[in-house]
């Protein structure tokens, strides 16, 4: 399993939200690049970056920070948040990003998703943000008509390779991750599933690794010291 330590960007700072609520935001660092370098020094090979302002605005707001991380570390950089058109996809790839994540657009704009997949293939991932069994969109502010299952089925049919699946109810809550959800999805579908939301302890990491999930995102647990990233990387292997 691959470990994806996460940086959520807001106002060029590394922050975390509680259950996706912009009103419950904690700033952890004014220097996201130094955070990314710390990830790398602890053995991480990947980084998961979300432009929280971009998710609301529908275009990149923290592009300069993402570019810095991509060009000043050796990390595999995946980025999401407000990627709604090919121009934005191409902008991110042009600054050195390795994979872009389509969230809202994957739900609301199938023609864009198909075009992105046709052009970039495995460099396109999809974010499946689950709230009460439904897929949430627009920075988790709205729910779509898709159930998690119907959405996963459709993504697999369209040829999506990687899905970042977040249980919003667990995100930032430090109460453990939704192991049954990730077990079910990774067994049912041939896509690479990245577990996100509530990975709170080294036991969560071990459990996800044992069930063969492709990846796990570690956010708040890193920032508050609940998970030792170096240990998590080792356990995931």
C-alpha positions in Angstrom: 0.0 0.0 0.0 1.1 3.5 -0.7 0.9 6.3 1.9 -0.3 9.7 0.7 0.4 12.4 3.3 -1.9 15.3 2.6 -1.7 19.1 2.4 -4.9 21.1 2.1 -4.2 24.6 0.8 -6.0 27.7 1.8 -4.5 31.2 1.4 -1.1 29.5 0.6 -1.1 27.8 4.0 -1.4 24.2 5.0 -4.7 23.7 6.8 -7.2 21.0 7.8 -11.0 21.2 7.9 -13.2 19.3 10.3 -15.6 17.1 8.3 -15.2 19.4 5.3 -16.5 22.4 7.1 -14.7 25.6 6.0 -15.8 27.3 9.2 -13.8 24.7 11.2 -10.4 25.3 9.8 -7.1 24.9 11.5 -3.9 26.4 10.1 -0.9 24.0 10.6 1.8 25.7 8.6 2.5 29.0 6.8 5.1 27.1 4.7 3.5 24.1 2.8 6.7 23.4 1.0 8.6 22.7 4.2 5.7 20.3 5.2 6.1 18.5 1.9 9.9 18.2 2.4 9.2 16.8 5.8 7.0 14.1 4.2 9.8 13.3 1.9 12.4 13.1 4.6 10.2 10.6 6.4 10.2 8.2 3.4 7.0 9.3 1.7 7.0 8.9 -2.1 3.6 10.5 -2.7 1.7 13.6 -1.7 -2.0 14.4 -1.9 -2.7 18.1 -2.4 -6.1 19.8 -2.3 -6.7 23.4 -3.2 -9.6 24.1 -0.9 -10.2 27.6 -2.4 -10.0 26.1 -5.8 -12.7 23.6 -4.9 -15.1 26.5 -4.1 -14.0 28.8 -6.9 -13.8 26.2 -9.7 -10.3 27.2 -10.8 -6.7 27.0 -9.2 -6.1 29.5 -6.5 -3.0 28.1 -4.9 -1.2 27.1 -8.1 2.1 28.7 -7.2 2.3 26.5 -4.0 1.5 23.3 -5.9 4.2 24.2 -8.5 6.8 24.8 -5.7 6.0 21.4 -4.2 6.2 19.7 -7.6 9.5 21.3 -8.5 11.3 21.4 -5.2 10.6 17.8 -4.0 10.9 14.4 -5.6 7.4 13.4 -4.5 4.7 12.1 -6.8 2.2 14.9 -6.7 -1.5 14.4 -7.1 -3.8 17.5 -6.8 -7.5 18.1 -6.6 -9.9 20.9 -5.9 -11.8 22.9 -8.6 -10.5 21.1 -11.7 -13.4 21.7 -14.0 -11.9 22.0 -17.5 -9.1 20.8 -19.7 -7.3 24.1 -19.4 -6.9 23.6 -15.7 -5.8 20.0 -16.2 -3.1 21.1 -18.7 -2.0 24.0 -16.4 -1.4 21.5 -13.5 0.6 19.1 -15.8 2.6 22.0 -17.2 3.9 22.9 -13.7 5.0 19.3 -12.9 2.0 17.7 -11.3 1.9 13.9 -11.8 -1.9 13.2 -11.4 -5.0 15.4 -11.2 -8.1 14.5 -9.4 -11.5 15.3 -10.8 -14.2 15.6 -8.2 -17.3 17.6 -8.9 -16.6 17.6 -12.7 -16.5 13.8 -12.7 -20.0 13.8 -11.5 -21.5 16.8 -13.4 -19.6 16.8 -16.7 -19.2 13.4 -18.2 -17.9 14.7 -21.6 -15.0 16.5 -19.8 -14.2 13.4 -17.8 -14.1 11.3 -21.0 -11.9 13.8 -22.8 -9.5 14.0 -19.9 -9.3 10.2 -19.7 -8.8 9.9 -23.5 -5.9 12.4 -23.4 -4.2 11.6 -20.1 -5.4 8.1 -19.1 -4.0 7.0 -15.8 -2.9 10.5 -14.9 -6.5 11.3 -14.2 -8.0 10.2 -10.9 -11.5 10.7 -9.6 -12.5 11.8 -6.2 -15.5 10.0 -4.7 -16.6 11.9 -1.6 -19.3 9.9 0.2 -21.9 11.5 2.5 -24.7 9.4 3.8 -24.2 6.9 1.0 -24.4 9.6 -1.7 -21.6 11.3 -3.7 -21.0 14.9 -2.5 -19.9 17.7 -4.8 -18.8 21.3 -4.8 -16.5 21.2 -1.9 -18.9 18.8 -0.1 -21.5 21.5 0.0 -24.1 19.6 -2.2 -25.1 15.9 -2.7 -25.5 14.4 -6.1 -28.0 11.7 -7.1 -25.3 9.0 -7.3 -24.9 6.3 -4.7 -21.3 5.3 -4.0 -21.9 2.0 -5.8 -23.5 3.4 -8.9 -20.8 6.0 -9.2 -17.9 3.5 -8.8 -19.6 1.2 -11.3 -19.8 4.1 -13.8 -16.2 5.2 -13.2 -14.9 1.7 -13.8 -17.0 1.4 -17.0 -15.5 4.7 -18.3 -11.9 3.4 -17.7 -10.9 5.4 -14.5 -7.8 3.8 -13.0 -7.7 5.5 -9.5 -10.4 6.6 -7.2 -9.8 8.6 -4.0 -12.7 7.6 -1.8 -13.4 9.9 1.2 -16.0 9.2 3.9 -16.8 12.8 4.8 -18.3 11.8 8.2 -14.9 10.5 9.3 -12.7 13.3 7.8 -10.7 15.1 10.4 -12.7 13.6 13.2 -9.8 11.3 14.5 -12.2 8.5 15.2 -10.9 5.9 12.8 -11.5 5.2 9.1 -14.4 3.4 7.4 -12.7 0.0 6.9 -15.8 -1.9 5.7 -16.4 0.7 2.9 -12.8 0.4 1.6 -12.8 -3.4 1.9 -16.1 -3.6 -0.1 -15.0 -1.2 -2.8 -11.5 -2.7 -3.2 -13.0 -6.2 -3.5 -15.8 -5.2 -5.8 -13.9 -3.0 -8.3 -10.7 -3.4 -10.3 -9.7 0.2 -9.8 -7.0 1.4 -7.4 -8.8 2.6 -4.3 -7.2 5.3 -2.1 -8.8 5.4 1.4 -9.3 8.9 2.7 -10.9 10.3 5.8 -10.3 9.4 9.4 -7.0 7.5 9.1 -6.2 8.2 12.7 -3.8 5.5 14.0 -1.1 3.2 12.9 -3.7 0.4 13.4 -5.8 2.0 10.6 -2.8 2.0 8.3 -2.1 -1.7 9.1 -5.7 -2.7 8.6 -5.9 -0.9 5.2 -2.6 -2.4 4.1 -3.7 -5.9 5.1 -6.9 -5.7 3.0 -4.8 -4.7 -0.1 -6.1 -1.2 -0.6 -3.9 0.7 -3.1 -3.4 3.8 -1.0 -4.2 5.7 2.2 -4.3 9.4 2.8 -3.0 10.7 6.1 -4.0 14.2 7.0 -4.8 15.5 10.5 -3.2 12.5 12.2 0.2 13.6 10.9 -0.2 17.2 11.9 -1.2 16.4 15.5 1.4 13.7 15.9 -1.1 10.8 16.2 0.6 8.9 13.4 4.4 8.7 12.9 4.7 9.1 9.1 8.0 7.2 8.9 6.4 4.2 10.8 3.2 4.5 8.6 5.3 4.3 5.4 7.1 1.2 6.7 3.9 -0.5 7.9 2.2 0.1 4.6 4.9 -1.8 2.7 
